[in-house]
Amino acid sequence: MKTRLKVALSAAIFLVSLGALSRFLHWMNQPSDFWLYAGALSTLALAVLAPAAVALVWRADALRHKRP
């Protein structure tokens, strides 16, 4: 995969995760305990999944099986 495509995918992941984080913080500002916990757990999940997705984009060539 070309470096430009990797940078573009990383930027897209960053922007999508930023939008999702905004939504999750909005959930945490609701008066219900359910929405507080849902927003907190979603934020923690986002903190794990977004860097994992970026790492997958940058290591996609390493994961591809190469024949000897």
PDB file of N, H, CA, C and O in Angstrom:
ATOM      1  N   MET A   1       0.851  -1.166   0.000  1.00  0.00           N
ATOM      2  CA  MET A   1       0.000   0.000   0.000  1.00  0.00           C
ATOM      3  C   MET A   1       0.900   1.234   0.000  1.00  0.00           C
ATOM      4  O   MET A   1       1.916   1.283   0.694  1.00  0.00           O
ATOM      5  N   LYS A   2       0.512   2.207  -0.777  1.00  0.00           N
ATOM      6  H   LYS A   2      -0.313   2.167  -1.341  1.00  0.00           H
ATOM      7  CA  LYS A   2       1.321   3.416  -0.865  1.00  0.00           C
ATOM      8  C   LYS A   2       1.196   4.266   0.390  1.00  0.00           C
ATOM      9  O   LYS A   2       0.199   4.196   1.109  1.00  0.00           O
ATOM     10  N   THR A   3       2.208   5.055   0.637  1.00  0.00           N
ATOM     11  H   THR A   3       3.018   5.111   0.054  1.00  0.00           H
ATOM     12  CA  THR A   3       2.246   5.877   1.840  1.00  0.00           C
ATOM     13  C   THR A   3       1.132   6.916   1.837  1.00  0.00           C
ATOM     14  O   THR A   3       0.567   7.210   2.890  1.00  0.00           O
ATOM     15  N   ARG A   4       0.809   7.469   0.696  1.00  0.00           N
ATOM     16  H   ARG A   4       1.268   7.231  -0.160  1.00  0.00           H
ATOM     17  CA  ARG A   4      -0.273   8.468   0.621  1.00  0.00           C
ATOM     18  C   ARG A   4      -1.609   7.872   1.053  1.00  0.00           C
ATOM     19  O   ARG A   4      -2.383   8.515   1.761  1.00  0.00           O
ATOM     20  N   LEU A   5      -1.869   6.657   0.628  1.00  0.00           N
ATOM     21  H   LEU A   5      -1.240   6.135   0.053  1.00  0.00           H
ATOM     22  CA  LEU A   5      -3.110   5.984   0.998  1.00  0.00           C
ATOM     23  C   LEU A   5      -3.135   5.683   2.495  1.00  0.00           C
ATOM     24  O   LEU A   5      -4.177   5.802   3.139  1.00  0.00           O
ATOM     25  N   LYS A   6      -1.992   5.297   3.042  1.00  0.00           N
ATOM     26  H   LYS A   6      -1.146   5.200   2.518  1.00  0.00           H
ATOM     27  CA  LYS A   6      -1.908   5.038   4.476  1.00  0.00           C
ATOM     28  C   LYS A   6      -2.167   6.307   5.281  1.00  0.00           C
ATOM     29  O   LYS A   6      -2.871   6.269   6.291  1.00  0.00           O
ATOM     30  N   VAL A   7      -1.607   7.422   4.844  1.00  0.00           N
ATOM     31  H   VAL A   7      -1.036   7.453   4.024  1.00  0.00           H
ATOM     32  CA  VAL A   7      -1.824   8.696   5.528  1.00  0.00           C
ATOM     33  C   VAL A   7      -3.292   9.114   5.414  1.00  0.00           C
ATOM     34  O   VAL A   7      -3.878   9.597   6.383  1.00  0.00           O
ATOM     35  N   ALA A   8      -3.879   8.929   4.243  1.00  0.00           N
ATOM     36  H   ALA A   8      -3.403   8.537   3.456  1.00  0.00           H
ATOM     37  CA  ALA A   8      -5.283   9.293   4.048  1.00  0.00           C
ATOM     38  C   ALA A   8      -6.199   8.427   4.918  1.00  0.00           C
ATOM     39  O   ALA A   8      -7.144   8.939   5.518  1.00  0.00           O
ATOM     40  N   LEU A   9      -5.928   7.133   4.991  1.00  0.00           N
ATOM     41  H   LEU A   9      -5.160   6.717   4.504  1.00  0.00           H
ATOM     42  CA  LEU A   9      -6.732   6.257   5.837  1.00  0.00           C
ATOM     43  C   LEU A   9      -6.558   6.594   7.310  1.00  0.00           C
ATOM     44  O   LEU A   9      -7.519   6.547   8.078  1.00  0.00           O
ATOM     45  N   SER A  10      -5.343   6.930   7.704  1.00  0.00           N
ATOM     46  H   SER A  10      -4.562   6.968   7.080  1.00  0.00           H
ATOM     47  CA  SER A  10      -5.100   7.316   9.099  1.00  0.00           C
ATOM     48  C   SER A  10      -5.837   8.602   9.442  1.00  0.00           C
ATOM     49  O   SER A  10      -6.403   8.725  10.528  1.00  0.00           O
ATOM     50  N   ALA A  11      -5.832   9.558   8.525  1.00  0.00           N
ATOM     51  H   ALA A  11      -5.372   9.459   7.643  1.00  0.00           H
ATOM     52  CA  ALA A  11      -6.564  10.806   8.749  1.00  0.00           C
ATOM     53  C   ALA A  11      -8.068  10.554   8.811  1.00  0.00           C
ATOM     54  O   ALA A  11      -8.768  11.166   9.617  1.00  0.00           O
ATOM     55  N   ALA A  12      -8.563   9.658   7.965  1.00  0.00           N
ATOM     56  H   ALA A  12      -7.993   9.161   7.310  1.00  0.00           H
ATOM     57  CA  ALA A  12      -9.989   9.329   7.995  1.00  0.00           C
ATOM     58  C   ALA A  12     -10.371   8.659   9.314  1.00  0.00           C
ATOM     59  O   ALA A  12     -11.418   8.964   9.886  1.00  0.00           O
ATOM     60  N   ILE A  13      -9.541   7.765   9.788  1.00  0.00           N
ATOM     61  H   ILE A  13      -8.691   7.517   9.323  1.00  0.00           H
ATOM     62  CA  ILE A  13      -9.796   7.111  11.075  1.00  0.00           C
ATOM     63  C   ILE A  13      -9.793   8.149  12.190  1.00  0.00           C
ATOM     64  O   ILE A  13     -10.632   8.099  13.089  1.00  0.00           O
ATOM     65  N   PHE A  14      -8.858   9.084  12.137  1.00  0.00           N
ATOM     66  H   PHE A  14      -8.175   9.125  11.407  1.00  0.00           H
ATOM     67  CA  PHE A  14      -8.790  10.133  13.151  1.00  0.00           C
ATOM     68  C   PHE A  14     -10.052  10.995  13.146  1.00  0.00           C
ATOM     69  O   PHE A  14     -10.600  11.298  14.206  1.00  0.00           O
ATOM     70  N   LEU A  15     -10.510  11.388  11.968  1.00  0.00           N
ATOM     71  H   LEU A  15     -10.064  11.142  11.107  1.00  0.00           H
ATOM     72  CA  LEU A  15     -11.694  12.236  11.888  1.00  0.00           C
ATOM     73  C   LEU A  15     -12.960  11.504  12.327  1.00  0.00           C
ATOM     74  O   LEU A  15     -13.804  12.080  13.013  1.00  0.00           O
ATOM     75  N   VAL A  16     -13.093  10.253  11.941  1.00  0.00           N
ATOM     76  H   VAL A  16     -12.407   9.785  11.384  1.00  0.00           H
ATOM     77  CA  VAL A  16     -14.254   9.474  12.359  1.00  0.00           C
ATOM     78  C   VAL A  16     -14.237   9.267  13.864  1.00  0.00           C
ATOM     79  O   VAL A  16     -15.276   9.369  14.517  1.00  0.00           O
ATOM     80  N   SER A  17     -13.061   8.975  14.422  1.00  0.00           N
ATOM     81  H   SER A  17     -12.217   8.892  13.892  1.00  0.00           H
ATOM     82  CA  SER A  17     -12.985   8.765  15.872  1.00  0.00           C
ATOM     83  C   SER A  17     -13.219  10.074  16.631  1.00  0.00           C
ATOM     84  O   SER A  17     -13.756  10.052  17.738  1.00  0.00           O
ATOM     85  N   LEU A  18     -12.830  11.197  16.059  1.00  0.00           N
ATOM     86  H   LEU A  18     -12.394  11.214  15.159  1.00  0.00           H
ATOM     87  CA  LEU A  18     -13.101  12.482  16.692  1.00  0.00           C
ATOM     88  C   LEU A  18     -14.604  12.772  16.716  1.00  0.00           C
ATOM     89  O   LEU A  18     -15.128  13.263  17.716  1.00  0.00           O
ATOM     90  N   GLY A  19     -15.288  12.470  15.626  1.00  0.00           N
ATOM     91  H   GLY A  19     -14.863  12.072  14.814  1.00  0.00           H
ATOM     92  CA  GLY A  19     -16.737  12.629  15.593  1.00  0.00           C
ATOM     93  C   GLY A  19     -17.432  11.686  16.567  1.00  0.00           C
ATOM     94  O   GLY A  19     -18.391  12.072  17.236  1.00  0.00           O
ATOM     95  N   ALA A  20     -16.947  10.451  16.646  1.00  0.00           N
ATOM     96  H   ALA A  20     -16.168  10.138  16.103  1.00  0.00           H
ATOM     97  CA  ALA A  20     -17.528   9.496  17.591  1.00  0.00           C
ATOM     98  C   ALA A  20     -17.271   9.934  19.025  1.00  0.00           C
ATOM     99  O   ALA A  20     -18.150   9.802  19.876  1.00  0.00           O
ATOM    100  N   LEU A  21     -16.083  10.452  19.305  1.00  0.00           N
ATOM    101  H   LEU A  21     -15.369  10.560  18.613  1.00  0.00           H
ATOM    102  CA  LEU A  21     -15.779  10.930  20.647  1.00  0.00           C
ATOM    103  C   LEU A  21     -16.706  12.075  21.044  1.00  0.00           C
ATOM    104  O   LEU A  21     -17.154  12.149  22.188  1.00  0.00           O
ATOM    105  N   SER A  22     -16.989  12.955  20.108  1.00  0.00           N
ATOM    106  H   SER A  22     -16.625  12.895  19.179  1.00  0.00           H
ATOM    107  CA  SER A  22     -17.925  14.046  20.377  1.00  0.00           C
ATOM    108  C   SER A  22     -19.298  13.505  20.749  1.00  0.00           C
ATOM    109  O   SER A  22     -19.932  13.999  21.681  1.00  0.00           O
ATOM    110  N   ARG A  23     -19.756  12.493  20.024  1.00  0.00           N
ATOM    111  H   ARG A  23     -19.240  12.092  19.267  1.00  0.00           H
ATOM    112  CA  ARG A  23     -21.050  11.876  20.318  1.00  0.00           C
ATOM    113  C   ARG A  23     -21.022  11.194  21.685  1.00  0.00           C
ATOM    114  O   ARG A  23     -21.986  11.296  22.445  1.00  0.00           O
ATOM    115  N   PHE A  24     -19.931  10.503  22.005  1.00  0.00           N
ATOM    116  H   PHE A  24     -19.148  10.420  21.389  1.00  0.00           H
ATOM    117  CA  PHE A  24     -19.835   9.807  23.287  1.00  0.00           C
ATOM    118  C   PHE A  24     -19.793  10.788  24.456  1.00  0.00           C
ATOM    119  O   PHE A  24     -20.368  10.519  25.511  1.00  0.00           O
ATOM    120  N   LEU A  25     -19.126  11.907  24.277  1.00  0.00           N
ATOM    121  H   LEU A  25     -18.659  12.125  23.420  1.00  0.00           H
ATOM    122  CA  LEU A  25     -19.114  12.914  25.338  1.00  0.00           C
ATOM    123  C   LEU A  25     -20.498  13.548  25.500  1.00  0.00           C
ATOM    124  O   LEU A  25     -20.893  13.919  26.606  1.00  0.00           O
ATOM    125  N   HIS A  26     -21.223  13.668  24.398  1.00  0.00           N
ATOM    126  H   HIS A  26     -20.902  13.366  23.500  1.00  0.00           H
ATOM    127  CA  HIS A  26     -22.605  14.158  24.486  1.00  0.00           C
ATOM    128  C   HIS A  26     -23.465  13.169  25.263  1.00  0.00           C
ATOM    129  O   HIS A  26     -24.313  13.574  26.059  1.00  0.00           O
ATOM    130  N   TRP A  27     -23.254  11.880  25.037  1.00  0.00           N
ATOM    131  H   TRP A  27     -22.565  11.551  24.390  1.00  0.00           H
ATOM    132  CA  TRP A  27     -23.985  10.866  25.796  1.00  0.00           C
ATOM    133  C   TRP A  27     -23.710  10.995  27.284  1.00  0.00           C
ATOM    134  O   TRP A  27     -24.618  10.854  28.103  1.00  0.00           O
ATOM    135  N   MET A  28     -22.465  11.260  27.631  1.00  0.00           N
ATOM    136  H   MET A  28     -21.728  11.375  26.965  1.00  0.00           H
ATOM    137  CA  MET A  28     -22.097  11.343  29.046  1.00  0.00           C
ATOM    138  C   MET A  28     -22.716  12.557  29.720  1.00  0.00           C
ATOM    139  O   MET A  28     -22.781  12.608  30.949  1.00  0.00           O
ATOM    140  N   ASN A  29     -23.170  13.531  28.950  1.00  0.00           N
ATOM    141  H   ASN A  29     -23.117  13.490  27.952  1.00  0.00           H
ATOM    142  CA  ASN A  29     -23.752  14.745  29.500  1.00  0.00           C
ATOM    143  C   ASN A  29     -25.265  14.627  29.690  1.00  0.00           C
ATOM    144  O   ASN A  29     -25.908  15.592  30.103  1.00  0.00           O
ATOM    145  N   GLN A  30     -25.832  13.477  29.398  1.00  0.00           N
ATOM    146  H   GLN A  30     -25.309  12.693  29.062  1.00  0.00           H
ATOM    147  CA  GLN A  30     -27.267  13.260  29.572  1.00  0.00           C
ATOM    148  C   GLN A  30     -27.580  12.984  31.044  1.00  0.00           C
ATOM    149  O   GLN A  30     -26.694  12.552  31.781  1.00  0.00           O
ATOM    150  N   PRO A  31     -28.816  13.221  31.489  1.00  0.00           N
ATOM    151  CA  PRO A  31     -29.140  13.065  32.911  1.00  0.00           C
ATOM    152  C   PRO A  31     -29.257  11.613  33.385  1.00  0.00           C
ATOM    153  O   PRO A  31     -29.369  11.378  34.588  1.00  0.00           O
ATOM    154  N   SER A  32     -29.234  10.655  32.496  1.00  0.00           N
ATOM    155  H   SER A  32     -29.143  10.845  31.519  1.00  0.00           H
ATOM    156  CA  SER A  32     -29.425   9.255  32.872  1.00  0.00           C
ATOM    157  C   SER A  32     -28.090   8.581  33.191  1.00  0.00           C
ATOM    158  O   SER A  32     -27.069   8.878  32.572  1.00  0.00           O
ATOM    159  N   ASP A  33     -28.114   7.667  34.168  1.00  0.00           N
ATOM    160  H   ASP A  33     -28.943   7.426  34.672  1.00  0.00           H
ATOM    161  CA  ASP A  33     -26.906   6.898  34.490  1.00  0.00           C
ATOM    162  C   ASP A  33     -26.525   5.969  33.349  1.00  0.00           C
ATOM    163  O   ASP A  33     -25.342   5.734  33.105  1.00  0.00           O
ATOM    164  N   PHE A  34     -27.521   5.439  32.651  1.00  0.00           N
ATOM    165  H   PHE A  34     -28.483   5.630  32.849  1.00  0.00           H
ATOM    166  CA  PHE A  34     -27.247   4.548  31.526  1.00  0.00           C
ATOM    167  C   PHE A  34     -26.378   5.247  30.477  1.00  0.00           C
ATOM    168  O   PHE A  34     -25.398   4.677  29.998  1.00  0.00           O
ATOM    169  N   TRP A  35     -26.741   6.481  30.125  1.00  0.00           N
ATOM    170  H   TRP A  35     -27.537   6.944  30.514  1.00  0.00           H
ATOM    171  CA  TRP A  35     -25.994   7.199  29.095  1.00  0.00           C
ATOM    172  C   TRP A  35     -24.601   7.575  29.582  1.00  0.00           C
ATOM    173  O   TRP A  35     -23.663   7.628  28.787  1.00  0.00           O
ATOM    174  N   LEU A  36     -24.453   7.836  30.876  1.00  0.00           N
ATOM    175  H   LEU A  36     -25.215   7.792  31.522  1.00  0.00           H
ATOM    176  CA  LEU A  36     -23.126   8.112  31.431  1.00  0.00           C
ATOM    177  C   LEU A  36     -22.217   6.906  31.254  1.00  0.00           C
ATOM    178  O   LEU A  36     -21.084   7.034  30.789  1.00  0.00           O
ATOM    179  N   TYR A  37     -22.720   5.728  31.628  1.00  0.00           N
ATOM    180  H   TYR A  37     -23.641   5.624  32.005  1.00  0.00           H
ATOM    181  CA  TYR A  37     -21.907   4.516  31.511  1.00  0.00           C
ATOM    182  C   TYR A  37     -21.687   4.122  30.054  1.00  0.00           C
ATOM    183  O   TYR A  37     -20.609   3.650  29.692  1.00  0.00           O
ATOM    184  N   ALA A  38     -22.695   4.311  29.228  1.00  0.00           N
ATOM    185  H   ALA A  38     -23.571   4.694  29.522  1.00  0.00           H
ATOM    186  CA  ALA A  38     -22.539   4.000  27.804  1.00  0.00           C
ATOM    187  C   ALA A  38     -21.485   4.896  27.159  1.00  0.00           C
ATOM    188  O   ALA A  38     -20.667   4.430  26.366  1.00  0.00           O
ATOM    189  N   GLY A  39     -21.509   6.173  27.502  1.00  0.00           N
ATOM    190  H   GLY A  39     -22.174   6.552  28.146  1.00  0.00           H
ATOM    191  CA  GLY A  39     -20.508   7.089  26.958  1.00  0.00           C
ATOM    192  C   GLY A  39     -19.118   6.794  27.462  1.00  0.00           C
ATOM    193  O   GLY A  39     -18.150   6.870  26.704  1.00  0.00           O
ATOM    194  N   ALA A  40     -19.005   6.455  28.742  1.00  0.00           N
ATOM    195  H   ALA A  40     -19.791   6.393  29.357  1.00  0.00           H
ATOM    196  CA  ALA A  40     -17.690   6.149  29.316  1.00  0.00           C
ATOM    197  C   ALA A  40     -17.108   4.870  28.702  1.00  0.00           C
ATOM    198  O   ALA A  40     -15.933   4.835  28.339  1.00  0.00           O
ATOM    199  N   LEU A  41     -17.925   3.832  28.588  1.00  0.00           N
ATOM    200  H   LEU A  41     -18.880   3.861  28.882  1.00  0.00           H
ATOM    201  CA  LEU A  41     -17.436   2.578  28.001  1.00  0.00           C
ATOM    202  C   LEU A  41     -17.119   2.736  26.514  1.00  0.00           C
ATOM    203  O   LEU A  41     -16.152   2.157  26.018  1.00  0.00           O
ATOM    204  N   SER A  42     -17.922   3.508  25.816  1.00  0.00           N
ATOM    205  H   SER A  42     -18.708   3.978  26.219  1.00  0.00           H
ATOM    206  CA  SER A  42     -17.660   3.747  24.393  1.00  0.00           C
ATOM    207  C   SER A  42     -16.380   4.549  24.199  1.00  0.00           C
ATOM    208  O   SER A  42     -15.624   4.300  23.259  1.00  0.00           O
ATOM    209  N   THR A  43     -16.134   5.510  25.083  1.00  0.00           N
ATOM    210  H   THR A  43     -16.747   5.713  25.846  1.00  0.00           H
ATOM    211  CA  THR A  43     -14.903   6.291  24.996  1.00  0.00           C
ATOM    212  C   THR A  43     -13.686   5.411  25.242  1.00  0.00           C
ATOM    213  O   THR A  43     -12.677   5.537  24.548  1.00  0.00           O
ATOM    214  N   LEU A  44     -13.774   4.530  26.215  1.00  0.00           N
ATOM    215  H   LEU A  44     -14.594   4.427  26.779  1.00  0.00           H
ATOM    216  CA  LEU A  44     -12.669   3.605  26.469  1.00  0.00           C
ATOM    217  C   LEU A  44     -12.459   2.645  25.300  1.00  0.00           C
ATOM    218  O   LEU A  44     -11.323   2.339  24.939  1.00  0.00           O
ATOM    219  N   ALA A  45     -13.551   2.174  24.714  1.00  0.00           N
ATOM    220  H   ALA A  45     -14.474   2.422  25.007  1.00  0.00           H
ATOM    221  CA  ALA A  45     -13.429   1.295  23.550  1.00  0.00           C
ATOM    222  C   ALA A  45     -12.800   2.033  22.374  1.00  0.00           C
ATOM    223  O   ALA A  45     -12.000   1.462  21.633  1.00  0.00           O
ATOM    224  N   LEU A  46     -13.160   3.293  22.207  1.00  0.00           N
ATOM    225  H   LEU A  46     -13.809   3.757  22.810  1.00  0.00           H
ATOM    226  CA  LEU A  46     -12.589   4.098  21.129  1.00  0.00           C
ATOM    227  C   LEU A  46     -11.097   4.316  21.343  1.00  0.00           C
ATOM    228  O   LEU A  46     -10.328   4.359  20.383  1.00  0.00           O
ATOM    229  N   ALA A  47     -10.688   4.455  22.604  1.00  0.00           N
ATOM    230  H   ALA A  47     -11.313   4.421  23.384  1.00  0.00           H
ATOM    231  CA  ALA A  47      -9.272   4.643  22.910  1.00  0.00           C
ATOM    232  C   ALA A  47      -8.452   3.404  22.571  1.00  0.00           C
ATOM    233  O   ALA A  47      -7.238   3.499  22.393  1.00  0.00           O
ATOM    234  N   VAL A  48      -9.092   2.255  22.480  1.00  0.00           N
ATOM    235  H   VAL A  48     -10.078   2.178  22.624  1.00  0.00           H
ATOM    236  CA  VAL A  48      -8.401   1.020  22.107  1.00  0.00           C
ATOM    237  C   VAL A  48      -8.520   0.755  20.610  1.00  0.00           C
ATOM    238  O   VAL A  48      -7.544   0.371  19.965  1.00  0.00           O
ATOM    239  N   LEU A  49      -9.707   0.958  20.060  1.00  0.00           N
ATOM    240  H   LEU A  49     -10.500   1.270  20.583  1.00  0.00           H
ATOM    241  CA  LEU A  49      -9.962   0.573  18.672  1.00  0.00           C
ATOM    242  C   LEU A  49      -9.342   1.515  17.638  1.00  0.00           C
ATOM    243  O   LEU A  49      -8.889   1.057  16.589  1.00  0.00           O
ATOM    244  N   ALA A  50      -9.313   2.804  17.909  1.00  0.00           N
ATOM    245  H   ALA A  50      -9.681   3.177  18.761  1.00  0.00           H
ATOM    246  CA  ALA A  50      -8.765   3.748  16.927  1.00  0.00           C
ATOM    247  C   ALA A  50      -7.260   3.526  16.713  1.00  0.00           C
ATOM    248  O   ALA A  50      -6.835   3.433  15.561  1.00  0.00           O
ATOM    249  N   PRO A  51      -6.439   3.437  17.761  1.00  0.00           N
ATOM    250  CA  PRO A  51      -5.022   3.146  17.510  1.00  0.00           C
ATOM    251  C   PRO A  51      -4.794   1.764  16.894  1.00  0.00           C
ATOM    252  O   PRO A  51      -3.856   1.580  16.119  1.00  0.00           O
ATOM    253  N   ALA A  52      -5.638   0.802  17.229  1.00  0.00           N
ATOM    254  H   ALA A  52      -6.401   0.951  17.859  1.00  0.00           H
ATOM    255  CA  ALA A  52      -5.505  -0.526  16.632  1.00  0.00           C
ATOM    256  C   ALA A  52      -5.792  -0.479  15.135  1.00  0.00           C
ATOM    257  O   ALA A  52      -5.128  -1.157  14.350  1.00  0.00           O
ATOM    258  N   ALA A  53      -6.778   0.316  14.742  1.00  0.00           N
ATOM    259  H   ALA A  53      -7.317   0.866  15.380  1.00  0.00           H
ATOM    260  CA  ALA A  53      -7.095   0.447  13.321  1.00  0.00           C
ATOM    261  C   ALA A  53      -5.966   1.141  12.565  1.00  0.00           C
ATOM    262  O   ALA A  53      -5.641   0.751  11.444  1.00  0.00           O
ATOM    263  N   VAL A  54      -5.372   2.156  13.165  1.00  0.00           N
ATOM    264  H   VAL A  54      -5.636   2.472  14.076  1.00  0.00           H
ATOM    265  CA  VAL A  54      -4.245   2.844  12.522  1.00  0.00           C
ATOM    266  C   VAL A  54      -3.053   1.897  12.409  1.00  0.00           C
ATOM    267  O   VAL A  54      -2.374   1.875  11.382  1.00  0.00           O
ATOM    268  N   ALA A  55      -2.798   1.122  13.448  1.00  0.00           N
ATOM    269  H   ALA A  55      -3.349   1.140  14.282  1.00  0.00           H
ATOM    270  CA  ALA A  55      -1.698   0.156  13.393  1.00  0.00           C
ATOM    271  C   ALA A  55      -1.949  -0.893  12.311  1.00  0.00           C
ATOM    272  O   ALA A  55      -1.015  -1.325  11.636  1.00  0.00           O
ATOM    273  N   LEU A  56      -3.204  -1.300  12.147  1.00  0.00           N
ATOM    274  H   LEU A  56      -3.963  -0.949  12.695  1.00  0.00           H
ATOM    275  CA  LEU A  56      -3.529  -2.268  11.108  1.00  0.00           C
ATOM    276  C   LEU A  56      -3.292  -1.688   9.719  1.00  0.00           C
ATOM    277  O   LEU A  56      -2.829  -2.395   8.823  1.00  0.00           O
ATOM    278  N   VAL A  57      -3.601  -0.423   9.534  1.00  0.00           N
ATOM    279  H   VAL A  57      -3.977   0.151  10.261  1.00  0.00           H
ATOM    280  CA  VAL A  57      -3.358   0.226   8.242  1.00  0.00           C
ATOM    281  C   VAL A  57      -1.866   0.261   7.940  1.00  0.00           C
ATOM    282  O   VAL A  57      -1.457  -0.031   6.816  1.00  0.00           O
ATOM    283  N   TRP A  58      -1.054   0.613   8.919  1.00  0.00           N
ATOM    284  H   TRP A  58      -1.386   0.851   9.832  1.00  0.00           H
ATOM    285  CA  TRP A  58       0.376   0.757   8.685  1.00  0.00           C
ATOM    286  C   TRP A  58       1.110  -0.578   8.641  1.00  0.00           C
ATOM    287  O   TRP A  58       2.219  -0.648   8.112  1.00  0.00           O
ATOM    288  N   ARG A  59       0.513  -1.643   9.187  1.00  0.00           N
ATOM    289  H   ARG A  59      -0.388  -1.586   9.616  1.00  0.00           H
ATOM    290  CA  ARG A  59       1.160  -2.955   9.137  1.00  0.00           C
ATOM    291  C   ARG A  59       0.498  -3.903   8.144  1.00  0.00           C
ATOM    292  O   ARG A  59       0.749  -5.107   8.188  1.00  0.00           O
ATOM    293  N   ALA A  60      -0.324  -3.398   7.268  1.00  0.00           N
ATOM    294  H   ALA A  60      -0.528  -2.419   7.232  1.00  0.00           H
ATOM    295  CA  ALA A  60      -1.041  -4.253   6.322  1.00  0.00           C
ATOM    296  C   ALA A  60      -0.070  -5.009   5.424  1.00  0.00           C
ATOM    297  O   ALA A  60      -0.328  -6.164   5.084  1.00  0.00           O
ATOM    298  N   ASP A  61       1.026  -4.396   5.037  1.00  0.00           N
ATOM    299  H   ASP A  61       1.235  -3.458   5.313  1.00  0.00           H
ATOM    300  CA  ASP A  61       2.005  -5.068   4.188  1.00  0.00           C
ATOM    301  C   ASP A  61       2.721  -6.176   4.958  1.00  0.00           C
ATOM    302  O   ASP A  61       3.061  -7.211   4.384  1.00  0.00           O
ATOM    303  N   ALA A  62       2.948  -5.966   6.233  1.00  0.00           N
ATOM    304  H   ALA A  62       2.672  -5.125   6.699  1.00  0.00           H
ATOM    305  CA  ALA A  62       3.634  -6.973   7.037  1.00  0.00           C
ATOM    306  C   ALA A  62       2.747  -8.182   7.295  1.00  0.00           C
ATOM    307  O   ALA A  62       3.259  -9.285   7.486  1.00  0.00           O
ATOM    308  N   LEU A  63       1.425  -8.002   7.308  1.00  0.00           N
ATOM    309  H   LEU A  63       1.009  -7.106   7.153  1.00  0.00           H
ATOM    310  CA  LEU A  63       0.509  -9.100   7.562  1.00  0.00           C
ATOM    311  C   LEU A  63       0.261  -9.962   6.322  1.00  0.00           C
ATOM    312  O   LEU A  63      -0.180 -11.106   6.432  1.00  0.00           O
ATOM    313  N   ARG A  64       0.545  -9.412   5.155  1.00  0.00           N
ATOM    314  H   ARG A  64       0.904  -8.483   5.065  1.00  0.00           H
ATOM    315  CA  ARG A  64       0.333 -10.154   3.925  1.00  0.00           C
ATOM    316  C   ARG A  64       1.350 -11.286   3.822  1.00  0.00           C
ATOM    317  O   ARG A  64       2.541 -11.077   4.051  1.00  0.00           O
ATOM    318  N   HIS A  65       0.884 -12.471   3.481  1.00  0.00           N
ATOM    319  H   HIS A  65      -0.084 -12.640   3.295  1.00  0.00           H
ATOM    320  CA  HIS A  65       1.755 -13.635   3.381  1.00  0.00           C
ATOM    321  C   HIS A  65       2.586 -13.539   2.101  1.00  0.00           C
ATOM    322  O   HIS A  65       2.050 -13.417   0.999  1.00  0.00           O
ATOM    323  N   LYS A  66       3.889 -13.598   2.273  1.00  0.00           N
ATOM    324  H   LYS A  66       4.324 -13.698   3.168  1.00  0.00           H
ATOM    325  CA  LYS A  66       4.792 -13.513   1.115  1.00  0.00           C
ATOM    326  C   LYS A  66       5.339 -14.898   0.833  1.00  0.00           C
ATOM    327  O   LYS A  66       5.746 -15.622   1.741  1.00  0.00           O
ATOM    328  N   ARG A  67       5.341 -15.251  -0.435  1.00  0.00           N
ATOM    329  H   ARG A  67       5.011 -14.662  -1.173  1.00  0.00           H
ATOM    330  CA  ARG A  67       5.885 -16.535  -0.827  1.00  0.00           C
ATOM    331  C   ARG A  67       7.392 -16.447  -0.976  1.00  0.00           C
ATOM    332  O   ARG A  67       7.904 -15.439  -1.462  1.00  0.00           O
ATOM    333  N   PRO A  68       8.106 -17.473  -0.571  1.00  0.00           N
ATOM    334  CA  PRO A  68       9.586 -17.452  -0.711  1.00  0.00           C
ATOM    335  C   PRO A  68      10.023 -17.656  -2.124  1.00  0.00           C
ATOM    336  O   PRO A  68      11.222 -17.665  -2.405  1.00  0.00           O
TER     337      PRO A  68
END
